[in-house]
Amino acid sequence: MAIKLINYINVFWAKKTSIILVVFQISLAGCVVNIKELESKAESEMAKGNYKNAKRKYTKLIKEDSNNPNYYVFRAECMYLSHAVKNKYSIKVINEYNKALAITPWYLPALKSRARFYYFLGSDTYSYSIRDIDKVFEVDLKYAEGYLLKFQIYMERRDTVSAYKSYNSAFLLLENDRDKRILLLNKGLSEFENGYFKNAIISLKELRVMNSTLFNSNDVLAQAYWKMGINDSACHYFQLSTRKIPNSTMRKIEAYCK
């Protein structure tokens, strides 16, 4: 009788253990599904521009898996896309990237995003942006955006030799014609914003020759010619412009053209 009772108990616990294991496995499967669903929802919110909602979802994902560097990168992007990042708050964004890099050193998405964010913060952090770009270049020399960021930084620093060297490197990497036109547009606008009006005119006219519909450059060309004192050309492009940006230069051109 004792032997039968022991056998019964063993069978009972074996069945109970099996039930517990099955329930545990089902729970684990449910967790995997929930994480995948949450990732999908977070990505969807990002795509819609609902950055605060996306940030909350990435925070939940971090609680589920704190060793996934990608979650910190996306949460950082949610932070600076949903706020006017200044001073104390910008440190929080940087810390998100730092957490990702603490988990996976040389994690390229974190380095690339942090480089972009340092550029976004302004001239005081440009050197940090260049540092991160150069780190990426150590393992990925085809990082075209890095060359473009360097071009923008060097243009603002009035280092045109380094700027155009970076631009040429980016241009050679791009295979898609549309990407090349976008790069050329960025070059022309940066030249204009930094006072290199002759260079800006050359770049934007080159863009027009490429039959680009990306950007109506007439108003920028009008202002560039005006800044150079070539008023008749300024008037010509002003009349072609459809946007008529209401700034002081455009008002002066308008008055001249009447």
C-alpha positions as CSV (number, residue, x, y, z in Angstrom):
1,M,0.0,0.0,0.0
2,A,2.8,2.3,0.9
3,I,4.6,1.6,-2.4
4,K,1.3,2.3,-4.3
5,L,0.9,5.6,-2.4
6,I,4.5,6.6,-3.2
7,N,3.9,5.8,-6.9
8,Y,0.7,7.8,-6.9
9,I,2.4,10.8,-5.3
10,N,5.3,10.6,-7.9
11,V,2.8,10.5,-10.8
12,F,0.8,13.4,-9.2
13,W,3.9,15.6,-8.9
14,A,5.2,14.6,-12.3
15,K,1.8,15.7,-13.9
16,K,1.8,18.9,-11.8
17,T,5.3,19.7,-12.8
18,S,4.4,19.1,-16.4
19,I,1.4,21.4,-16.1
20,I,3.6,24.1,-14.4
21,L,6.2,23.8,-17.2
22,V,3.5,24.1,-19.9
23,V,2.0,27.1,-18.2
24,F,5.5,28.6,-17.9
25,Q,6.3,28.0,-21.5
26,I,3.0,29.5,-22.6
27,S,3.8,32.6,-20.5
28,L,7.2,32.9,-22.0
29,A,5.7,32.7,-25.5
30,G,3.2,35.4,-24.6
31,C,6.1,37.6,-23.4
32,V,7.8,37.2,-26.8
33,V,4.7,38.1,-28.6
34,N,4.0,41.1,-26.4
35,I,7.6,42.4,-27.0
36,K,7.2,42.1,-30.7
37,E,3.8,43.8,-30.7
38,L,5.2,46.6,-28.5
39,E,8.2,47.1,-30.8
40,S,5.8,47.3,-33.8
41,K,3.5,49.8,-31.9
42,A,6.5,51.9,-30.9
43,E,7.8,52.0,-34.5
44,S,4.3,52.9,-35.7
45,E,4.1,55.8,-33.3
46,M,7.5,57.0,-34.4
47,A,6.4,56.9,-38.1
48,K,3.3,58.9,-37.3
49,G,5.3,61.5,-35.4
50,N,3.7,60.6,-32.0
51,Y,7.1,60.8,-30.3
52,K,5.8,61.0,-26.7
53,N,3.7,57.9,-27.1
54,A,6.6,56.1,-28.8
55,K,8.9,57.1,-25.9
56,R,6.6,55.5,-23.4
57,K,6.6,52.3,-25.4
58,Y,10.4,52.2,-25.6
59,T,10.5,52.8,-21.9
60,K,8.3,49.7,-21.4
61,L,10.5,47.7,-23.8
62,I,13.6,48.7,-21.8
63,K,11.9,47.4,-18.6
64,E,11.4,44.1,-20.5
65,D,14.9,44.0,-22.0
66,S,17.4,46.5,-20.5
67,N,20.3,45.1,-22.6
68,N,18.9,46.0,-26.0
69,P,20.9,49.1,-27.1
70,N,18.5,49.9,-29.9
71,Y,15.7,50.8,-27.4
72,Y,17.9,53.5,-25.8
73,V,18.8,54.9,-29.2
74,F,15.1,55.2,-30.3
75,R,14.1,56.6,-26.9
76,A,16.7,59.3,-27.3
77,E,15.4,60.2,-30.7
78,C,11.9,60.3,-29.3
79,M,13.1,62.7,-26.6
80,Y,14.7,65.3,-29.0
81,L,12.1,65.0,-31.6
82,S,9.3,65.8,-29.1
83,H,11.0,68.6,-27.3
84,A,12.9,71.8,-27.9
85,V,16.1,70.3,-26.4
86,K,18.2,72.7,-24.4
87,N,20.6,72.6,-21.6
88,K,19.6,70.1,-18.9
89,Y,17.3,68.1,-21.1
90,S,20.0,67.6,-23.8
91,I,22.1,65.8,-21.2
92,K,19.3,63.2,-20.8
93,V,19.3,62.5,-24.5
94,I,23.1,62.1,-24.5
95,N,22.9,59.7,-21.6
96,E,20.5,57.5,-23.6
97,Y,23.1,57.1,-26.3
98,N,25.8,56.5,-23.6
99,K,23.7,53.7,-22.1
100,A,23.4,52.1,-25.6
101,L,27.2,52.3,-26.0
102,A,27.8,51.0,-22.5
103,I,25.9,47.8,-23.5
104,T,27.5,47.5,-27.0
105,P,30.7,49.6,-27.5
106,W,31.0,50.9,-31.1
107,Y,27.3,50.4,-31.7
108,L,27.0,52.3,-35.0
109,P,23.4,53.4,-34.7
110,A,24.2,55.0,-31.4
111,L,27.3,56.7,-32.6
112,K,25.6,58.0,-35.8
113,S,22.6,59.3,-33.9
114,R,24.7,60.9,-31.2
115,A,26.9,62.6,-33.9
116,R,23.7,64.0,-35.5
117,F,22.4,65.2,-32.1
118,Y,25.7,66.9,-31.2
119,Y,25.4,68.7,-34.6
120,F,21.8,69.6,-33.8
121,L,22.9,71.2,-30.5
122,G,25.1,73.8,-32.2
123,S,28.7,75.0,-32.6
124,D,29.6,74.3,-29.0
125,T,29.3,70.5,-29.5
126,Y,30.6,70.3,-33.1
127,S,33.9,68.8,-32.0
128,Y,31.9,65.9,-30.3
129,S,30.0,65.4,-33.5
130,I,33.2,65.1,-35.4
131,R,34.6,62.7,-32.8
132,D,31.7,60.3,-33.2
133,I,31.8,60.5,-37.0
134,D,35.5,59.6,-37.0
135,K,34.7,56.6,-34.7
136,V,32.2,55.4,-37.3
137,F,34.7,55.9,-40.1
138,E,37.0,53.5,-38.3
139,V,34.6,50.7,-39.2
140,D,32.4,52.1,-41.9
141,L,34.1,54.4,-44.5
142,K,30.8,54.5,-46.5
143,Y,29.0,56.6,-43.9
144,A,27.8,59.3,-46.4
145,E,25.8,61.3,-43.8
146,G,29.0,61.6,-41.7
147,Y,30.8,63.4,-44.6
148,L,27.7,65.6,-45.1
149,L,27.7,66.6,-41.4
150,K,31.4,67.3,-41.5
151,F,30.8,69.5,-44.6
152,Q,28.2,71.5,-42.7
153,I,30.4,71.9,-39.7
154,Y,33.5,72.9,-41.6
155,M,31.4,75.4,-43.7
156,E,30.2,77.1,-40.5
157,R,33.8,77.1,-39.2
158,R,34.9,78.8,-42.5
159,D,37.2,75.9,-43.3
160,T,36.2,75.5,-47.0
161,V,39.1,73.2,-47.9
162,S,38.0,70.5,-45.3
163,A,34.3,71.2,-46.2
164,Y,34.6,70.5,-49.9
165,K,36.9,67.5,-49.2
166,S,34.1,66.0,-47.1
167,Y,31.4,66.9,-49.7
168,N,33.4,65.2,-52.5
169,S,33.8,62.1,-50.3
170,A,30.0,62.0,-49.7
171,F,29.2,62.5,-53.4
172,L,31.5,59.6,-54.5
173,L,29.7,57.3,-52.1
174,L,26.2,58.0,-53.4
175,E,24.9,55.9,-56.2
176,N,21.3,57.1,-56.4
177,D,20.8,60.3,-58.6
178,R,18.1,61.6,-56.2
179,D,20.5,61.3,-53.2
180,K,23.1,63.2,-55.2
181,R,20.6,66.0,-55.9
182,I,19.7,66.2,-52.2
183,L,23.4,66.4,-51.4
184,L,23.9,69.2,-53.9
185,L,20.9,71.0,-52.6
186,N,22.4,70.8,-49.1
187,K,25.7,72.1,-50.4
188,G,24.0,75.1,-52.2
189,L,21.9,76.1,-49.2
190,S,24.8,75.7,-46.8
191,E,27.0,77.9,-49.0
192,F,24.2,80.6,-49.1
193,E,23.7,80.5,-45.3
194,N,27.4,80.9,-44.7
195,G,27.8,83.8,-47.1
196,Y,29.5,82.0,-50.0
197,F,27.0,83.5,-52.5
198,K,29.0,82.9,-55.7
199,N,29.5,79.2,-54.8
200,A,25.8,78.9,-53.8
201,I,24.7,80.2,-57.2
202,I,27.0,77.7,-59.0
203,S,25.6,74.8,-56.9
204,L,21.9,75.8,-57.3
205,K,22.2,76.4,-61.0
206,E,23.9,73.0,-61.3
207,L,20.9,71.5,-59.5
208,R,18.5,73.2,-62.0
209,V,20.5,71.6,-64.9
210,M,19.8,68.2,-63.3
211,N,16.1,69.0,-63.7
212,S,15.6,68.6,-60.0
213,T,12.1,69.2,-58.7
214,L,13.3,68.8,-55.1
215,F,13.4,72.5,-54.4
216,N,12.4,75.8,-56.0
217,S,15.7,77.7,-55.8
218,N,14.6,80.9,-57.4
219,D,14.2,82.9,-54.2
220,V,17.6,81.8,-52.9
221,L,19.2,82.6,-56.2
222,A,17.5,86.0,-56.2
223,Q,18.9,86.8,-52.7
224,A,22.4,85.5,-53.6
225,Y,22.6,87.7,-56.6
226,W,21.3,90.6,-54.6
227,K,24.0,90.1,-51.9
228,M,26.6,90.1,-54.7
229,G,25.2,93.4,-56.0
230,I,24.0,91.9,-59.3
231,N,20.5,93.4,-59.0
232,D,19.1,92.7,-62.5
233,S,19.8,89.0,-62.1
234,A,18.3,89.2,-58.6
235,C,15.2,90.8,-60.1
236,H,15.0,88.1,-62.8
237,Y,15.0,85.2,-60.3
238,F,12.6,87.1,-58.0
239,Q,10.1,87.3,-60.7
240,L,10.5,83.5,-61.4
241,S,10.0,82.8,-57.7
242,T,6.7,81.5,-56.5
243,R,7.3,81.5,-52.8
244,K,8.2,85.2,-52.2
245,I,9.7,84.7,-48.7
246,P,8.8,87.9,-46.7
247,N,12.3,88.8,-45.4
248,S,14.1,92.1,-45.7
249,T,16.2,91.1,-48.6
250,M,13.3,89.9,-50.7
251,R,11.4,93.1,-49.9
252,K,14.3,95.2,-51.1
253,I,14.5,93.1,-54.3
254,E,10.7,93.5,-54.8
255,A,11.0,97.3,-54.4
256,Y,13.9,97.4,-56.9
257,C,12.0,95.3,-59.5
258,K,8.9,97.6,-59.5
